[in-house]
């Protein structure tokens, strides 16, 4: 094959494969990966105040979209390198088959080597995988923060009176118990053994109910504190995702020890609060069950008009316990599981 025919053969391959460049997204080769904006001096996003959990939710969603765009751009860039390599490989075979000069074969090999080296340097596979994983992690953050966002106002701020009424109802019930003096009243003298047993049981249930109610208030305050600190957890989660993606894209070392310790802390607090809530519910369920039986016995005793004074005390303790139990249940059911959501948010970056 004449040299000029060989050149035409090679040019034909290039022209046939060059249209792939028209689909290329060269912005995907930007070595700096996308980052979420800093809340300092940032503008509101869809009305959410910068730095609030709602603002971070929107930022995480935007970051996920940016990562998806980078992944799609890298996917479109692959043919720009792969198709010419295929063409050059075929051209090399054709050149050898038709006996092209050695400098032509060398030129084809040189071009293929440059393309291959560039493709290896850009490392489309790991970078694409990193952006895809980063998008999933950012979407996870935006999804897991939903229970927290549900507790805040439209602009992302925490209502100052959240759970205030429910905590106040418990405190009112406890005050009524304290004012009655029944939880600390000594056992009356001269009463029957059965009456003393029921009085002691009602008094024990009342004390346990107060203890459970105070624990419910403590957990509620802990969750409210976690809610107020949620924006910093959101920022830490987004920054962890950004840093891990940057490490995989730019092959740079990063330290995540501090952020990982926050995960362990959040998980431990979650377990403690969840255990406390379950213990409160269990205590109150037992108290209500026993109260029903005790009330029936007290009613029967009153009907027989045996010991009205001690029976009145027993009945009042049961009524006070009922009021306290209802208020405590209301609070425990309304208390948001913020520490659990925070732990889930921080774990979103684990697969990266």
Secondary structure, 3 states (H helix, E strand, C coil): CCHHHHHHHHHHHHHHHHHHHHHCCHHHHCCCCCCCCCCCCCCCECCECCCCHHHHHHHHHHHHHHHHHHHHHHHHHHHHHHHHHHHHHHHHHHHHHCCCCHHHHHHHHHHHHHHHHHHHHHCHHHHHHHHHHHHHHHHHHHHHCHHHHCCECCCCCECCCCCHHHHHHHHHHHHHHHHHCCCCCCCCCCCCHHHHHHHHHHHHHHHHHHHHHHHHHHHHHHHHHHHHCHHHHHHHHHHHHHHHHHHHHHCCCCCCHHHHHHHHHHHHHHHHHHHHHHHHHHHHHHHHHHHHHHHHHHHHHHHCCCCHHHHHHHHHHHHHHHHHHHHHHHHHHHCCCHHHHHHHHHHCCCCC
